[in-house]
Protein backbone atom coordinates (compact mmCIF):
# COMPACT_ATOMS: atom_id res chain seq x y z
CA UNK A 1 0.00 0.00 0.00
CA UNK A 2 1.05 3.59 -0.55
CA UNK A 3 3.41 5.06 2.06
CA UNK A 4 2.83 8.66 2.96
CA UNK A 5 5.05 10.83 5.13
CA UNK A 6 4.02 13.71 7.34
CA UNK A 7 5.89 15.91 9.78
CA UNK A 8 4.53 16.38 13.29
CA UNK A 9 5.95 18.29 16.18
CA UNK A 10 6.31 16.16 19.30
CA UNK A 11 5.57 19.30 21.35
CA UNK A 12 2.28 19.82 19.51
CA UNK A 13 1.18 16.20 20.07
CA UNK A 14 2.22 16.42 23.73
CA UNK A 15 0.28 19.67 24.10
CA UNK A 16 -2.85 18.00 22.67
CA UNK A 17 -2.49 15.08 25.07
CA UNK A 18 -2.25 17.45 28.04
CA UNK A 19 -4.98 19.88 26.90
CA UNK A 20 -7.41 20.32 29.81
CA UNK A 21 -10.55 20.33 27.60
CA UNK A 22 -9.50 17.15 25.81
CA UNK A 23 -8.54 15.49 29.10
CA UNK A 24 -11.91 16.46 30.58
CA UNK A 25 -13.78 14.99 27.59
CA UNK A 26 -11.75 11.78 27.74
CA UNK A 27 -12.23 11.50 31.50
CA UNK A 28 -16.01 11.75 31.04
CA UNK A 29 -15.94 9.02 28.39
CA UNK A 30 -13.96 6.70 30.66
CA UNK A 31 -16.09 7.33 33.77
CA UNK A 32 -19.33 6.82 31.82
CA UNK A 33 -18.21 3.70 29.94
CA UNK A 34 -15.94 1.65 32.19
CA UNK A 35 -18.03 -0.35 34.67
CA UNK A 36 -17.03 0.43 38.24
CA UNK A 37 -15.07 3.57 37.33
CA UNK A 38 -14.88 5.95 40.27
CA UNK A 39 -12.44 8.63 39.18
CA UNK A 40 -9.61 9.46 36.81
CA UNK A 41 -6.16 10.22 38.14
CA UNK A 42 -3.03 11.56 36.52
CA UNK A 43 0.11 9.55 36.00
CA UNK A 44 3.65 10.18 37.18
CA UNK A 45 6.28 11.35 34.71
CA UNK A 46 7.79 7.85 34.74
CA UNK A 47 4.40 6.24 33.98
CA UNK A 48 3.85 8.75 31.19
CA UNK A 49 7.19 7.81 29.63
CA UNK A 50 6.07 4.15 29.79
CA UNK A 51 2.98 4.85 27.67
CA UNK A 52 0.33 5.39 30.35
CA UNK A 53 -1.64 8.62 30.08
CA UNK A 54 -4.38 8.16 32.69
CA UNK A 55 -5.43 5.84 35.50
CA UNK A 56 -9.05 4.83 35.96
CA UNK A 57 -9.61 4.16 39.66
CA UNK A 58 -12.32 1.57 40.25
CA UNK A 59 -14.74 1.15 43.16
CA UNK A 60 -13.01 -2.16 43.88
CA UNK A 61 -9.81 -0.32 44.76
CA UNK A 62 -8.08 -1.56 41.59
CA UNK A 63 -7.01 0.74 38.79
CA UNK A 64 -6.56 0.30 35.06
CA UNK A 65 -4.18 2.20 32.80
CA UNK A 66 -5.17 4.03 29.64
CA UNK A 67 -2.95 5.10 26.73
CA UNK A 68 -4.70 7.88 24.79
CA UNK A 69 -4.18 8.20 21.03
CA UNK A 70 -5.53 11.62 20.10
CA UNK A 71 -6.27 12.31 16.46
CA UNK A 72 -7.17 15.73 15.09
CA UNK A 73 -9.29 14.59 12.17
CA UNK A 74 -12.00 11.96 12.17
CA UNK A 75 -11.72 10.38 8.72
CA UNK A 76 -14.99 8.48 9.24
CA UNK A 77 -16.86 11.63 8.19
CA UNK A 78 -14.77 12.33 5.07
CA UNK A 79 -15.76 11.42 1.54
CA UNK A 80 -14.99 8.58 1.07
CA UNK A 81 -15.11 7.66 4.75
CA UNK A 82 -12.20 5.89 6.43
CA UNK A 83 -12.98 4.64 9.92
CA UNK A 84 -9.51 3.48 10.85
CA UNK A 85 -7.18 3.12 13.80
CA UNK A 86 -3.54 4.20 13.60
CA UNK A 87 -1.50 1.15 14.66
CA UNK A 88 2.19 1.89 15.15
CA UNK A 89 4.61 -0.57 13.54
CA UNK A 90 7.81 1.39 14.26
CA UNK A 91 8.36 3.90 17.05
CA UNK A 92 11.77 4.92 15.69
CA UNK A 93 12.37 3.58 12.19
CA UNK A 94 16.05 4.59 12.09
CA UNK A 95 16.85 2.57 15.25
CA UNK A 96 14.48 -0.36 14.57
CA UNK A 97 12.50 0.38 17.75
CA UNK A 98 9.24 -1.49 17.53
CA UNK A 99 5.98 0.50 17.70
CA UNK A 100 3.71 0.49 20.75
CA UNK A 101 1.13 -1.76 19.05
CA UNK A 102 3.70 -4.56 18.68
CA UNK A 103 5.48 -4.02 22.00
CA UNK A 104 4.85 -7.03 24.27
CA UNK A 105 6.36 -5.02 27.14
CA UNK A 106 3.81 -2.20 26.87
CA UNK A 107 2.41 -1.48 30.34
CA UNK A 108 -1.03 -0.15 29.48
CA UNK A 109 -4.33 -1.99 29.92
CA UNK A 110 -6.44 -0.15 27.32
CA UNK A 111 -5.90 2.06 24.30
CA UNK A 112 -8.37 4.88 23.78
CA UNK A 113 -8.50 6.63 20.41
CA UNK A 114 -10.18 10.03 20.59
CA UNK A 115 -11.00 12.17 17.56
CA UNK A 116 -10.95 15.86 18.53
CA UNK A 117 -13.14 17.21 15.72
CA UNK A 118 -16.09 14.83 16.32
CA UNK A 119 -15.60 13.62 19.90
CA UNK A 120 -15.85 10.02 18.67
CA UNK A 121 -13.80 7.41 20.50
CA UNK A 122 -12.80 3.76 20.50
CA UNK A 123 -11.56 1.79 23.54
CA UNK A 124 -9.71 -1.52 23.02
CA UNK A 125 -7.99 -3.87 25.51
CA UNK A 126 -4.30 -3.59 24.74
CA UNK A 127 -3.26 -7.23 25.19
CA UNK A 128 -5.89 -8.42 22.73
CA UNK A 129 -4.96 -5.70 20.24
CA UNK A 130 -1.27 -6.54 20.59
CA UNK A 131 -1.88 -10.22 19.84
CA UNK A 132 -4.12 -9.74 16.80
CA UNK A 133 -1.81 -7.06 15.41
CA UNK A 134 1.24 -9.31 15.70
CA UNK A 135 -0.71 -12.05 13.89
CA UNK A 136 -2.07 -9.77 11.11
CA UNK A 137 0.59 -7.06 10.77
CA UNK A 138 2.17 -8.21 7.50
CA UNK A 139 -1.20 -8.76 5.82
CA UNK A 140 -2.54 -5.39 7.00
CA UNK A 141 0.59 -3.54 5.82
CA UNK A 142 0.00 -4.94 2.31
CA UNK A 143 -3.70 -4.00 2.29
CA UNK A 144 -4.00 -0.68 4.18
CA UNK A 145 -2.35 2.72 4.05
CA UNK A 146 1.05 2.93 5.73
CA UNK A 147 2.27 6.34 6.80
CA UNK A 148 5.53 7.66 8.19
CA UNK A 149 5.63 10.57 10.58
CA UNK A 150 8.72 12.76 10.95
CA UNK A 151 9.45 14.27 14.34
CA UNK A 152 11.90 17.17 13.90
CA UNK A 153 12.79 17.50 17.61
CA UNK A 154 14.29 14.01 17.67
CA UNK A 155 15.12 13.78 13.95
CA UNK A 156 13.41 10.41 13.57
CA UNK A 157 10.49 8.74 11.79
CA UNK A 158 7.74 6.58 13.23
CA UNK A 159 5.45 4.45 11.10
CA UNK A 160 1.89 3.23 11.39
CA UNK A 161 -0.70 1.40 9.37
CA UNK A 162 -4.31 2.62 9.28
CA UNK A 163 -6.55 -0.42 9.78
CA UNK A 164 -10.35 -0.11 9.71
CA UNK A 165 -11.84 -0.28 13.21
CA UNK A 166 -14.27 -3.03 12.19
CA UNK A 167 -11.40 -5.19 10.91
CA UNK A 168 -9.50 -4.83 14.20
CA UNK A 169 -12.57 -5.68 16.29
CA UNK A 170 -13.45 -8.54 13.94
CA UNK A 171 -10.01 -10.09 14.46
CA UNK A 172 -10.27 -9.64 18.24
CA UNK A 173 -13.64 -11.40 18.22
CA UNK A 174 -12.39 -14.14 15.87
CA UNK A 175 -9.31 -14.79 17.99
CA UNK A 176 -10.84 -14.41 21.45
CA UNK A 177 -14.57 -14.90 20.92
N, C-alpha and C positions, 0 to 999 in steps of 0.2 A: 504494500500500500504506500501511497505517497507520504514522504517525510517532509514536514514543514518545520521551520525554525522561527522562534520568536525570542525577543529579548525582554526579560522581566527583571525589575529591580527587587532584590531580596528585601530591601527596606520597605518598599511599597507593599509587598505581600505580607511582611511582618506587621506593618501598620494595619492592614485589613484584618488580620487575625486578632489584633488587640483592640480594634475599634469597639467602643462601649455599646453603640447601637446594635452592631452585629452580634456581639457577645450576649447582649440582652435578648435578642431574637432567638439565638441558638439555645440559650438557657431555658427560655419558655418552651421551645420545641422538646427539649430533653425532659423537662419536668412533666409536661403534659403527656409524653408518649413512652416513657420508660416506667413500667409498673414498679411501684414502691419507691419512686424517686422522691426524696425529701428536699434536697437543695443541691446547688451547684457550687463547687469551690474551685479556686484557682490552684494552679500547679506551682511547684518550685521551679527555679531556673534550671536545675538539673533535670527534672522531669520533662520540662519543655524541650530541652535539648535531646531527650530520648523519644520524642514524638508524641508526648501526651499534652493536650491543650487544656482539658478540663477534667475534673472529677465529678461524677454524679454520686452523691451520698445517698444511700438507701435507708429506709426505715429500719431495716434489719441490722444496721450498723456497718454493713459492707459498703464498698464503693467500687465503681467501675470507671475505667479511664476511656476518654474520648479523644480521638485525633480528628480535628476539623479540617476539611479541605474546602476552602472558600473559593468559589468561582464567580467572577464578575457577571458573565453572560450566561443566561440559560438558553442553550441551543435548542431546547425542546419546543420553543415558540417561534423559531426561525422557519423560513421557507426554503428548502425542505427542512422539516424538523429533524433534530439529532438529539435523542435523549440518551446521552452517554455519560460514563464515569471515566475520569482521567485516572488510569492505573499506571503507576510509575515503574518502569523497567530498570532504569539506571538513575541513581541519585547524582553520581558524578561520572559521566561517560569517560572522561580522560583518565581517571584512576580506576576504572572498572569497579566502582562501588555500587552494589546492587540497590535498586529502588525499594522504597518502603513496602510496596505491595508484595515483593518477593522475599523480604527479609524475615526469616524464621525467628530472629531474635527481637523483633519489634515488640514493644512492651504494652501496646494499647489493646483494649478490649473491643472497642467499636470504632468504626470510621463513619463520620458524618460529613456528607457533602452538603453544602449550602450554597444556593445560587442567590446572590445579592439582589439582582434586578427583579426576580419574581417571588423570592422568599420560599421557593420550593426546596425540598430537602430529601435526602436518602440516607438511612442508617443501616449499616451492615456489620455483622460480627466479624472482627478482623481475622480470627483463625480460620473460619470457613472461607473467607475471601482469599486469604493467602494460599490455602490448599488448591482451590479451583483455579486460581490464577497460575500457580506453578504447573498445574496439569495442562492448561489451555493456552499458555502464553505464546508459544510458537505459532499455533493456529491463528490466534487473535491478531498477532502482529502481521500476518499475511493478509488478513481480511479487512482489518479496520485501520483508520488513520493513525499514523505514528507521528509524533511531534517532538522536536527538540526545543528546549528552552535555554537561552543563554542568560547567565547571571553575571553581570559585569563586575560586581563587588568581589567575587571570588574567581572570576575568569574561568568559569567552567560551564558545561552543558549538563542538563538532566534530560531524560527522555521518558515519554509516556505513550501509552496506546489508549485511544478513546473507544471503549467497548460499550455497546448499548446496555442500559440498566436491566432491561428484560433478559438479555442474554446472561449477564452475570447472575441474576437471581435464578434463572432457569438452571444454570449449572450447579448453583448451591443446592437447589431442591433436588436435582438429579443425583448429586453426589451424597447428600445427607438425608434426603427425604425418602 
